[in-house]
């Protein structure tokens, strides 16, 4: 039995996951629909594994992961999402997730992924691993990690002042990173930056 915490912004998804995973012998020790509630719940419940979507509203699953790492929380994280763009997968792996699985996977594959993560083994769905490798071979990194981070926040609508406060930078430094990223990407305005971010999976264009 593994102690699990569910994080997804759709209650019906959490309800279905709870029923399925409890029937498989896992213990659901808590659930949440946003990153802020999830952080408090995870700290209180101390699960072994957090099963999370990446799209949680204003704060993403990666923001939640960063907060958990800042607290040195020992839980492992398995991403369970509908977004399989290589850029999104790579970003999650860089942030330290222990597994990544798409929501179109079957019950058995989810249980296999959970078992692997519970053993301390990394898990990456085969199709995602192949797509990620192909993307890495096809083109080198265009933006640095910091530039990608700032592009994401800009595309989500944050101001330079908000980004500066979040990342402990000066607004001028944020503007410099943003200008450099736009030059590298060959975009000249906010709309172009958003289109690139959606295309590359940096942000979710469905919201």
KEGU-233888 format. One record per residue: x, y, z of N, C-alpha, C, CB in turn. Coordinates in steps of 0.02 Angstrom, whole numbers. Atoms other than C-alpha are relative to their C-alpha. Glycine has a CB too. Layout:
N
+--------+--------+--------+--------+--------+--------+--------+--------+--------+--------+--------+--------+
!    n_X !    n_Y !    n_Z !   ca_X !   ca_Y !   ca_Z !    c_X !    c_Y !    c_Z !   cb_X !   cb_Y !   cb_Z !
+--------+--------+--------+--------+--------+--------+--------+--------+--------+--------+--------+--------+
!      X !      Y !      Z !      X !      Y !      Z !      X !      Y !      Z !      X !      Y !      Z !
...
+--------+--------+--------+--------+--------+--------+--------+--------+--------+--------+--------+--------+
END
This chain:
207
+--------+--------+--------+--------+--------+--------+--------+--------+--------+--------+--------+--------+
!    n_X !    n_Y !    n_Z !   ca_X !   ca_Y !   ca_Z !    c_X !    c_Y !    c_Z !   cb_X !   cb_Y !   cb_Z !
+--------+--------+--------+--------+--------+--------+--------+--------+--------+--------+--------+--------+
!     42 !    -60 !      0 !      0 !      0 !      0 !     44 !     62 !      0 !    -48 !      0 !     61 !
!    -37 !    -63 !      4 !     64 !    173 !    -47 !    -46 !     57 !     21 !     27 !     11 !    -72 !
!     38 !    -59 !    -22 !      7 !    335 !     34 !      5 !     54 !    -54 !     27 !     28 !     69 !
!      2 !    -45 !     57 !    -48 !    451 !   -106 !    -38 !     64 !     16 !    -32 !    -35 !    -61 !
!     36 !    -64 !     -3 !   -100 !    634 !   -119 !    -16 !     19 !    -72 !     42 !     56 !     37 !
!     22 !    -15 !     68 !   -201 !    685 !   -273 !     -6 !     75 !     -9 !    -68 !    -34 !    -15 !
!      5 !    -71 !     16 !   -184 !    856 !   -353 !    -24 !      9 !    -72 !     68 !     36 !     10 !
!     29 !    -11 !     66 !   -299 !    899 !   -499 !    -55 !     52 !      8 !    -27 !    -66 !    -32 !
!     50 !    -52 !     -8 !   -410 !   1050 !   -529 !    -70 !    -20 !    -22 !     21 !     61 !    -38 !
!     66 !     25 !     18 !   -555 !    942 !   -589 !    -24 !    -51 !     53 !      0 !    -32 !    -71 !
!     23 !     45 !    -53 !   -652 !    863 !   -443 !    -20 !    -69 !    -26 !    -59 !     31 !     35 !
!     23 !     65 !     26 !   -725 !    726 !   -554 !     60 !    -45 !    -16 !    -43 !     10 !    -62 !
!    -60 !     39 !     13 !   -549 !    672 !   -604 !     28 !    -28 !     66 !     54 !     44 !    -35 !
!    -24 !     24 !    -65 !   -495 !    663 !   -422 !    -45 !    -55 !     27 !      3 !     59 !     51 !
!     47 !     50 !    -24 !   -652 !    565 !   -380 !     13 !    -67 !    -34 !    -72 !     22 !    -11 !
!    -13 !     62 !     37 !   -616 !    438 !   -517 !     66 !    -31 !     19 !     -1 !     14 !    -75 !
!    -65 !     26 !    -20 !   -434 !    422 !   -470 !     -3 !    -31 !     70 !     53 !     56 !     -2 !
!      6 !     27 !    -69 !   -477 !    398 !   -286 !    -32 !    -69 !     -1 !    -41 !     49 !     44 !
!     35 !     64 !      2 !   -600 !    258 !   -325 !     45 !    -55 !    -30 !    -64 !      7 !    -41 !
!    -42 !     50 !     34 !   -480 !    170 !   -443 !     60 !    -20 !     43 !     24 !     26 !    -67 !
!    -62 !     15 !    -37 !   -325 !    184 !   -334 !    -15 !    -34 !     67 !     39 !     64 !     12 !
!     18 !     34 !    -62 !   -413 !    135 !   -173 !    -19 !    -72 !    -14 !    -57 !     36 !     35 !
!     17 !     69 !     18 !   -482 !    -19 !   -261 !     61 !    -42 !    -14 !    -47 !     -1 !    -60 !
!    -63 !     35 !     14 !   -302 !    -62 !   -307 !     43 !     -7 !     63 !     39 !     37 !    -54 !
!    -35 !      9 !    -63 !   -250 !    -54 !   -124 !     41 !     59 !     24 !     44 !    -57 !     -6 !
!    -37 !    -59 !    -22 !   -175 !    119 !   -114 !    -42 !     41 !     50 !     19 !     44 !    -61 !
!     34 !    -43 !    -49 !   -217 !    241 !     26 !      4 !     73 !    -23 !     31 !     -8 !     72 !
!      3 !    -70 !     19 !   -273 !    416 !    -24 !     -3 !     41 !     64 !    -61 !     16 !    -47 !
!     -4 !    -37 !    -64 !   -219 !    530 !    118 !    -21 !     72 !     -7 !     70 !     -3 !     27 !
!     22 !    -68 !     10 !   -278 !    692 !     40 !     -6 !     17 !    -73 !     46 !     49 !     35 !
!      6 !    -23 !     69 !   -322 !    788 !   -116 !    -10 !     76 !      0 !    -58 !    -35 !    -36 !
!      7 !    -72 !      7 !   -324 !    967 !   -180 !     -9 !     17 !    -73 !     62 !     36 !     30 !
!     13 !    -22 !     68 !   -375 !   1066 !   -333 !     43 !     59 !    -22 !    -70 !     19 !     -7 !
!    -45 !    -55 !     18 !   -244 !   1204 !   -328 !     65 !     -8 !     38 !    -33 !     69 !     15 !
!    -67 !      9 !    -28 !    -60 !   1223 !   -284 !      4 !     22 !     72 !     50 !     37 !    -41 !
!     -4 !    -25 !    -68 !    -84 !   1325 !   -126 !    -30 !    -48 !     50 !    -35 !     68 !      5 !
!     32 !     49 !    -44 !   -207 !   1203 !    -47 !     40 !    -65 !      1 !    -72 !    -14 !    -24 !
!    -38 !     62 !      4 !   -101 !   1058 !   -107 !     62 !      2 !     45 !     21 !    -15 !    -72 !
!    -60 !     -6 !    -41 !     56 !   1122 !    -22 !    -16 !    -10 !     73 !     34 !     69 !    -11 !
!     20 !      8 !    -71 !    -32 !   1138 !    146 !    -21 !    -71 !     14 !    -56 !     49 !     17 !
!     23 !     68 !    -11 !   -114 !    969 !    125 !     55 !    -52 !      0 !    -51 !    -18 !    -51 !
!    -56 !     48 !      5 !     44 !    878 !     75 !     44 !      4 !     63 !     42 !     15 !    -62 !
!    -40 !     -9 !    -61 !    142 !    951 !    221 !    -34 !    -33 !     59 !     13 !     75 !     14 !
!     37 !     29 !    -56 !      4 !    896 !    340 !     -7 !    -75 !     -4 !    -69 !     32 !      4 !
!     14 !     72 !      8 !    -29 !    723 !    267 !     63 !    -42 !     -9 !    -45 !    -11 !    -59 !
!    -64 !     34 !     10 !    151 !    677 !    225 !     -6 !    -63 !    -43 !     31 !    -17 !     67 !
!      7 !     59 !     43 !    113 !    561 !     77 !     68 !    -24 !    -26 !    -46 !     15 !    -59 !
!    -60 !     26 !     32 !    242 !    449 !     -5 !      5 !     27 !    -72 !      0 !    -77 !      0 !
!      2 !    -22 !     70 !    188 !    501 !   -181 !    -55 !     52 !    -10 !    -10 !    -60 !    -48 !
!     50 !    -49 !     21 !     99 !    654 !   -249 !    -14 !    -13 !    -74 !     25 !     74 !     12 !
!     22 !     11 !     70 !      1 !    617 !   -409 !    -32 !     65 !    -22 !    -50 !    -62 !     -7 !
!     24 !    -67 !     15 !    -22 !    786 !   -491 !     -4 !     15 !    -75 !     45 !     50 !     32 !
!      3 !    -31 !     66 !    -78 !    874 !   -648 !     46 !     61 !      2 !    -74 !     20 !    -20 !
!    -42 !    -60 !      2 !     29 !   1020 !   -706 !    -42 !     63 !     -3 !     46 !     -3 !    -59 !
!     43 !    -58 !      9 !   -116 !   1138 !   -744 !    -46 !      8 !     60 !    -41 !     -5 !    -66 !
!     38 !     -9 !    -62 !   -182 !   1202 !   -579 !    -24 !     71 !     10 !     43 !    -21 !     59 !
!     21 !    -69 !     -6 !   -231 !   1380 !   -617 !     60 !     47 !     -1 !    -41 !     10 !     63 !
!    -52 !    -52 !      0 !   -123 !   1530 !   -576 !     69 !    -29 !     17 !    -17 !     55 !     49 !
!    -62 !     34 !    -18 !     10 !   1424 !   -491 !     -2 !    -70 !    -30 !     10 !     -2 !     78 !
!     -1 !     64 !     35 !     62 !   1269 !   -588 !     26 !    -56 !     45 !     43 !      4 !    -63 !
!    -29 !     56 !    -36 !    114 !   1096 !   -533 !     74 !      9 !     11 !    -14 !    -64 !    -37 !
!    -71 !    -12 !     -8 !    293 !   1150 !   -561 !     14 !     50 !     56 !     31 !     24 !    -66 !
!     -6 !    -46 !    -57 !    268 !   1295 !   -440 !     -8 !    -39 !     65 !    -54 !     56 !     -5 !
!     10 !     42 !    -60 !    204 !   1168 !   -314 !     62 !    -41 !     14 !    -61 !    -45 !     -9 !
!    -61 !     40 !     -9 !    355 !   1058 !   -344 !     57 !     42 !     28 !     21 !    -31 !    -66 !
!    -53 !    -45 !    -24 !    472 !   1205 !   -317 !    -10 !     15 !     75 !      1 !     65 !    -40 !
!     14 !    -14 !    -70 !    385 !   1244 !   -152 !     15 !    -60 !     44 !    -73 !     21 !      8 !
!    -15 !     61 !    -38 !    400 !   1063 !    -95 !     76 !    -10 !      7 !    -31 !    -61 !    -33 !
!    -73 !      7 !     -1 !    584 !   1059 !   -140 !     31 !     51 !     47 !     30 !      7 !    -70 !
!    -26 !    -51 !    -44 !    613 !   1221 !    -47 !     -7 !    -20 !     73 !    -35 !     67 !    -12 !
!     11 !     25 !    -68 !    544 !   1135 !    108 !     34 !    -67 !     12 !    -75 !     -6 !     13 !
!    -34 !     65 !     -5 !    648 !    978 !     73 !    -49 !    -56 !     17 !     56 !      2 !     52 !
!     49 !     52 !    -14 !    489 !    874 !     76 !     21 !    -65 !    -36 !    -71 !     22 !    -21 !
!    -26 !     62 !     30 !    531 !    690 !     45 !    -46 !    -35 !    -49 !     16 !    -47 !     55 !
!     46 !     35 !     44 !    378 !    646 !    -60 !     27 !     -3 !    -71 !    -68 !     34 !      0 !
!    -16 !      5 !     71 !    400 !    586 !   -238 !    -60 !     24 !    -40 !     19 !    -74 !    -20 !
!     53 !    -30 !     41 !    300 !    664 !   -380 !     -7 !    -36 !    -66 !     14 !     75 !    -11 !
!     17 !     29 !     65 !    216 !    577 !   -525 !    -48 !     47 !    -35 !    -30 !    -71 !      7 !
!     43 !    -44 !     39 !    146 !    697 !   -655 !    -49 !    -43 !    -40 !     42 !     46 !    -47 !
!     53 !     35 !     36 !    -19 !    638 !   -729 !    -41 !     54 !    -36 !    -45 !    -44 !     47 !
!     26 !    -58 !     36 !    -72 !    759 !   -865 !    -20 !    -18 !    -71 !     52 !     56 !      0 !
!     19 !     11 !     70 !   -143 !    777 !  -1040 !     52 !     30 !    -47 !    -69 !     29 !    -14 !
!    -48 !    -37 !     41 !      6 !    879 !  -1102 !     66 !    -39 !     -8 !     14 !     68 !     30 !
!    -59 !     40 !     12 !    145 !    781 !  -1184 !     52 !     34 !    -44 !    -19 !    -64 !    -30 !
!    -50 !    -35 !     41 !    242 !    916 !  -1277 !     70 !    -11 !     29 !    -16 !     75 !     -5 !
!    -68 !     11 !    -25 !    429 !    880 !  -1264 !     25 !     56 !     45 !     47 !     -9 !    -58 !
!    -22 !    -56 !    -41 !    459 !   1054 !  -1195 !    -28 !     -6 !     70 !    -20 !     67 !    -31 !
!     32 !      6 !    -66 !    334 !   1026 !  -1054 !     30 !    -58 !     40 !    -76 !    -10 !     -8 !
!    -29 !     58 !    -34 !    405 !    854 !  -1014 !     71 !     17 !     26 !      3 !    -61 !    -47 !
!    -69 !    -17 !    -19 !    584 !    919 !  -1012 !      0 !     48 !     60 !     37 !     31 !    -59 !
!      2 !    -48 !    -55 !    537 !   1063 !   -898 !    -18 !    -35 !     66 !    -52 !     55 !    -15 !
!     18 !     36 !    -60 !    454 !    945 !   -775 !     58 !    -42 !     26 !    -62 !    -45 !    -13 !
!    -57 !     41 !    -21 !    603 !    828 !   -773 !     55 !     43 !     30 !     28 !    -40 !    -60 !
!    -51 !    -45 !    -26 !    721 !    975 !   -746 !    -18 !     23 !     71 !      8 !     61 !    -46 !
!     23 !    -22 !    -66 !    615 !   1023 !   -595 !     -1 !    -57 !     51 !    -69 !     30 !     -6 !
!     -9 !     55 !    -47 !    640 !    852 !   -519 !    -58 !    -47 !     10 !     16 !     28 !     64 !
!     54 !     49 !     -8 !    480 !    753 !   -548 !     29 !    -70 !     -8 !    -57 !     13 !    -51 !
!    -25 !     68 !      1 !    501 !    567 !   -526 !    -31 !    -43 !    -54 !    -12 !    -33 !     67 !
!     33 !     37 !     54 !    381 !    511 !   -662 !    -47 !     45 !    -38 !    -38 !    -60 !     28 !
!     43 !    -42 !     43 !    276 !    578 !   -805 !    -41 !    -48 !    -43 !     43 !     48 !    -45 !
!     47 !     45 !     35 !    122 !    493 !   -877 !    -58 !     41 !    -27 !    -25 !    -56 !     46 !
!     57 !    -34 !     30 !    -16 !    551 !   -995 !    -66 !    -30 !     24 !      5 !     -3 !    -76 !
!     65 !     21 !    -26 !   -198 !    542 !   -944 !    -35 !    -50 !    -46 !    -43 !     59 !     11 !
!     31 !     50 !     43 !   -240 !    434 !  -1094 !     28 !    -70 !     13 !      9 !     18 !    -73 !
!    -28 !     65 !    -18 !   -139 !    293 !  -1015 !    -55 !    -41 !     35 !     63 !      7 !     46 !
!     49 !     43 !    -32 !   -237 !    144 !   -952 !     14 !     -9 !     75 !     -1 !    -68 !    -33 !
!     -6 !     12 !    -73 !   -264 !     92 !   -771 !     64 !    -38 !     16 !    -61 !    -39 !     25 !
!    -58 !     41 !    -15 !   -128 !    -39 !   -778 !     65 !     39 !     -6 !      2 !    -60 !    -48 !
!    -62 !    -39 !      8 !      2 !     83 !   -842 !      8 !     50 !     57 !     -2 !     37 !    -68 !
!     -4 !    -45 !    -57 !    -40 !    207 !   -704 !     25 !    -38 !     61 !    -68 !     32 !     15 !
!    -22 !     39 !    -58 !    -18 !     70 !   -574 !     73 !    -20 !     -6 !    -44 !    -62 !      8 !
!    -71 !     16 !     11 !    148 !     19 !   -652 !     43 !     61 !     15 !     11 !    -23 !    -73 !
!    -38 !    -62 !    -12 !    206 !    200 !   -648 !      5 !     14 !     75 !    -32 !     59 !    -36 !
!      0 !    -11 !    -72 !    156 !    218 !   -465 !     47 !    -48 !     36 !    -70 !     -5 !     28 !
!    -44 !     50 !    -32 !    245 !     57 !   -419 !     73 !     17 !    -11 !    -16 !    -70 !    -27 !
!    -69 !    -18 !     15 !    404 !    114 !   -506 !     23 !     59 !     43 !      9 !     16 !    -74 !
!    -18 !    -59 !    -39 !    403 !    284 !   -421 !      5 !    -17 !     74 !    -52 !     56 !    -11 !
!     -3 !     21 !    -70 !    367 !    203 !   -253 !     65 !    -36 !     16 !    -60 !    -46 !     16 !
!    -64 !     35 !    -10 !    524 !     97 !   -276 !     59 !     47 !     -7 !      7 !    -57 !    -50 !
!    -54 !    -48 !     10 !    624 !    254 !   -310 !     28 !      0 !    -70 !     54 !    -13 !     48 !
!    -23 !      4 !     69 !    639 !    218 !   -496 !    -34 !     54 !    -41 !    -13 !    -70 !    -29 !
!     33 !    -49 !     44 !    608 !    355 !   -626 !    -46 !    -35 !    -49 !     52 !     43 !    -37 !
!     46 !     28 !     49 !    462 !    325 !   -743 !    -18 !     53 !    -51 !    -64 !    -28 !     34 !
!     19 !    -44 !     54 !    435 !    406 !   -911 !    -33 !    -42 !    -54 !     62 !     39 !    -29 !
!     38 !     36 !     50 !    302 !    344 !  -1030 !     41 !     -6 !    -65 !    -68 !     34 !    -14 !
!    -45 !     13 !     57 !    388 !    266 !  -1181 !     -9 !     49 !    -57 !    -11 !    -70 !    -25 !
!     13 !    -47 !     55 !    304 !    378 !  -1309 !     30 !     69 !     16 !    -75 !      6 !    -12 !
!    -28 !    -65 !    -20 !    358 !    531 !  -1211 !     76 !     -1 !     -3 !    -23 !     19 !     70 !
!    -73 !      6 !      1 !    536 !    470 !  -1194 !     25 !      4 !    -72 !     23 !    -66 !     32 !
!    -20 !     -1 !     71 !    546 !    442 !  -1382 !     -7 !     70 !    -30 !    -41 !    -51 !    -41 !
!     11 !    -68 !     26 !    472 !    613 !  -1422 !     50 !     49 !     28 !    -71 !     23 !     16 !
!    -48 !    -45 !    -32 !    587 !    698 !  -1299 !     70 !     -9 !    -31 !      3 !    -13 !     76 !
!    -66 !     13 !     30 !    741 !    614 !  -1372 !      3 !     27 !    -71 !     14 !    -75 !      0 !
!      2 !    -26 !     69 !    688 !    659 !  -1549 !      6 !     76 !      0 !    -65 !    -22 !    -35 !
!     -3 !    -73 !     -3 !    662 !    841 !  -1499 !     70 !     24 !     18 !    -50 !     26 !     51 !
!    -68 !    -19 !    -20 !    832 !    849 !  -1416 !     50 !     -9 !    -57 !     22 !    -41 !     61 !
!    -44 !     12 !     56 !    916 !    777 !  -1570 !    -13 !     49 !    -57 !     -7 !    -72 !    -24 !
!     19 !    -43 !     56 !    822 !    891 !  -1689 !     24 !     71 !      7 !    -74 !     -1 !     -9 !
!    -18 !    -71 !     -9 !    867 !   1057 !  -1611 !     30 !     10 !     69 !    -61 !     45 !     -9 !
!    -30 !    -17 !    -65 !    978 !   1125 !  -1473 !    -46 !     46 !     39 !     69 !     32 !     -9 !
!     38 !    -46 !    -41 !    909 !   1227 !  -1329 !      6 !     70 !    -28 !     24 !     -2 !     72 !
!      1 !    -69 !     24 !    858 !   1400 !  -1388 !      7 !     48 !     58 !    -64 !     14 !    -40 !
!      1 !    -45 !    -57 !    825 !   1482 !  -1221 !     34 !    -33 !     60 !    -71 !     20 !     18 !
!    -26 !     25 !    -63 !    915 !   1464 !  -1056 !    -58 !    -15 !     47 !     49 !     52 !     32 !
!     53 !     17 !    -48 !    818 !   1396 !   -907 !    -32 !     63 !     28 !     28 !    -43 !     57 !
!     27 !    -62 !    -28 !    799 !   1571 !   -835 !    -42 !     38 !    -52 !     58 !     45 !     26 !
!     39 !    -33 !     52 !    742 !   1643 !  -1002 !    -67 !    -35 !    -11 !     40 !      1 !    -66 !
!     63 !     37 !      7 !    611 !   1505 !  -1019 !    -47 !     16 !     57 !     14 !    -76 !     -4 !
!     41 !    -14 !    -59 !    551 !   1538 !   -843 !    -33 !     69 !     -6 !     43 !     -4 !     64 !
!     27 !    -67 !      7 !    529 !   1723 !   -878 !    -50 !      4 !    -57 !     56 !     50 !    -10 !
!     47 !      2 !     55 !    446 !   1692 !  -1046 !    -67 !    -30 !     23 !     28 !    -42 !    -59 !
!     62 !     31 !    -25 !    320 !   1578 !   -958 !    -39 !     50 !     41 !     17 !    -62 !     41 !
!     36 !    -47 !    -43 !    278 !   1710 !   -828 !    -28 !     58 !    -41 !     47 !     26 !     55 !
!     25 !    -54 !     42 !    264 !   1847 !   -960 !    -61 !    -23 !    -39 !     56 !     23 !    -49 !
!     55 !     26 !     40 !    151 !   1738 !  -1068 !    -62 !    -12 !     42 !     20 !    -65 !    -34 !
!     57 !      8 !    -45 !     41 !   1705 !   -916 !    -28 !     66 !     23 !     21 !    -41 !     60 !
!     27 !    -66 !    -15 !     19 !   1893 !   -897 !     32 !     36 !     59 !    -70 !     -6 !     12 !
!    -33 !    -33 !    -56 !    137 !   1934 !   -753 !     38 !     62 !    -24 !     48 !    -48 !     36 !
!    -39 !    -59 !     16 !    216 !   2107 !   -753 !     73 !    -11 !     19 !    -29 !     62 !     36 !
!    -70 !      5 !    -18 !    403 !   2135 !   -740 !     10 !      5 !     75 !     41 !     54 !    -36 !
!     -6 !     -8 !    -73 !    380 !   2191 !   -560 !    -21 !    -64 !     36 !    -43 !     59 !     24 !
!     22 !     62 !    -32 !    283 !   2033 !   -515 !     51 !    -56 !    -10 !    -68 !    -21 !    -29 !
!    -51 !     51 !     13 !    412 !   1921 !   -599 !     62 !     13 !     41 !     17 !     -2 !    -75 !
!    -59 !    -17 !    -38 !    554 !   2014 !   -515 !     -8 !    -20 !     73 !     14 !     75 !     -5 !
!     12 !     19 !    -70 !    476 !   1988 !   -344 !      0 !    -75 !      9 !    -67 !     30 !     25 !
!      5 !     72 !     -3 !    441 !   1805 !   -380 !     68 !    -34 !     -4 !    -44 !    -26 !    -55 !
!    -65 !     31 !     14 !    618 !   1767 !   -441 !     58 !     34 !     36 !     13 !     -1 !    -73 !
!    -52 !    -36 !    -37 !    711 !   1886 !   -327 !     50 !     33 !    -47 !     36 !    -47 !     49 !
!    -41 !    -37 !     48 !    775 !   1990 !   -473 !    -24 !     72 !     -1 !     -4 !    -33 !    -72 !
!     24 !    -68 !      9 !    764 !   2174 !   -517 !    -43 !      2 !    -63 !     60 !     50 !     -6 !
!     42 !     -6 !     60 !    630 !   2228 !   -643 !     42 !     12 !    -63 !    -50 !     56 !      8 !
!    -43 !    -13 !     57 !    770 !   2289 !   -756 !     32 !    -64 !    -26 !     55 !     50 !     18 !
!    -29 !     65 !     20 !    852 !   2117 !   -755 !    -52 !    -43 !    -35 !     28 !    -38 !     61 !
!     55 !     37 !     32 !    684 !   2038 !   -797 !    -10 !     24 !    -71 !    -65 !      5 !     40 !
!      9 !    -28 !     67 !    663 !   2156 !   -944 !     57 !    -20 !    -47 !     -4 !     76 !      4 !
!    -57 !     21 !     41 !    838 !   2111 !  -1005 !     -7 !    -72 !    -23 !     66 !      9 !     40 !
!     11 !     70 !     17 !    801 !   1925 !   -999 !    -56 !     -6 !    -52 !    -18 !    -41 !     62 !
!     56 !      3 !     46 !    635 !   1953 !  -1088 !     20 !     23 !    -70 !    -59 !     42 !     25 !
!    -23 !    -26 !     65 !    714 !   2057 !  -1227 !     46 !    -49 !    -34 !     35 !     68 !      9 !
!    -47 !     49 !     28 !    852 !   1929 !  -1250 !    -37 !    -61 !    -27 !     51 !    -21 !     53 !
!     39 !     59 !     21 !    726 !   1786 !  -1260 !    -39 !     16 !    -64 !    -48 !    -22 !     55 !
!     39 !    -18 !     59 !    618 !   1878 !  -1387 !     45 !      6 !    -61 !    -37 !     66 !     11 !
!    -47 !     -4 !     56 !    771 !   1914 !  -1494 !     19 !    -69 !    -25 !     62 !     40 !     21 !
!    -19 !     68 !     19 !    822 !   1731 !  -1491 !    -57 !    -35 !    -38 !     19 !    -42 !     61 !
!     58 !     33 !     30 !    646 !   1676 !  -1538 !    -25 !     34 !    -63 !    -57 !     -4 !     51 !
!     20 !    -36 !     59 !    626 !   1807 !  -1672 !    -71 !     26 !      3 !      7 !    -43 !    -59 !
!     67 !    -28 !     -7 !    464 !   1877 !  -1601 !      7 !     73 !     23 !    -43 !    -41 !     52 !
!     -7 !    -71 !    -14 !    430 !   2062 !  -1585 !    -52 !     30 !     46 !     -1 !     37 !    -63 !
!     52 !    -27 !    -44 !    278 !   2077 !  -1473 !    -26 !    -54 !     48 !    -58 !     29 !    -41 !
!     28 !     45 !    -50 !    181 !   1999 !  -1330 !    -38 !    -58 !    -32 !    -45 !     38 !     48 !
!     39 !     52 !     33 !     64 !   1904 !  -1446 !     44 !    -55 !    -29 !    -45 !     30 !    -54 !
!    -47 !     49 !     28 !    210 !   1821 !  -1534 !     31 !    -43 !     53 !     54 !     35 !    -39 !
!    -29 !     37 !    -56 !    284 !   1771 !  -1368 !    -49 !    -52 !     26 !     21 !     48 !     56 !
!     52 !     46 !    -23 !    120 !   1693 !  -1313 !     -9 !    -57 !    -49 !    -67 !     36 !     11 !
!      8 !     54 !     50 !    102 !   1597 !  -1477 !     57 !    -50 !      5 !     -3 !     30 !    -71 !
!    -57 !     46 !     -7 !    278 !   1526 !  -1457 !     -8 !    -42 !     63 !     66 !     40 !      2 !
!      6 !     36 !    -64 !    244 !   1479 !  -1275 !    -52 !    -55 !     -5 !    -17 !     49 !     56 !
!     52 !     51 !      9 !     84 !   1387 !  -1322 !     24 !    -56 !    -45 !    -65 !     32 !    -28 !
!    -24 !     50 !     48 !    163 !   1299 !  -1471 !     51 !    -48 !     31 !     31 !     35 !    -60 !
!    -53 !     40 !    -29 !    310 !   1238 !  -1368 !    -21 !    -34 !     65 !     60 !     43 !     13 !
!     24 !     32 !    -61 !    203 !   1184 !  -1221 !     25 !     33 !     64 !     21 !    -70 !      1 !
!    -23 !    -37 !    -59 !    278 !   1315 !  -1104 !    -60 !     20 !     42 !     40 !     61 !    -20 !
!     63 !    -12 !    -34 !     99 !   1366 !  -1060 !    -54 !    -39 !    -36 !    -16 !     76 !      4 !
!     56 !     37 !     28 !    -68 !   1284 !  -1091 !    -46 !     48 !    -38 !    -39 !    -36 !     55 !
!     41 !    -44 !     41 !   -161 !   1367 !  -1234 !    -74 !    -12 !      7 !     20 !     -6 !    -70 !
!     72 !     14 !     -6 !   -328 !   1290 !  -1185 !    -34 !     43 !     52 !    -11 !    -72 !     16 !
!     29 !    -40 !    -54 !   -350 !   1408 !  -1038 !     -7 !     72 !    -21 !     42 !     -4 !     63 !
+--------+--------+--------+--------+--------+--------+--------+--------+--------+--------+--------+--------+
END
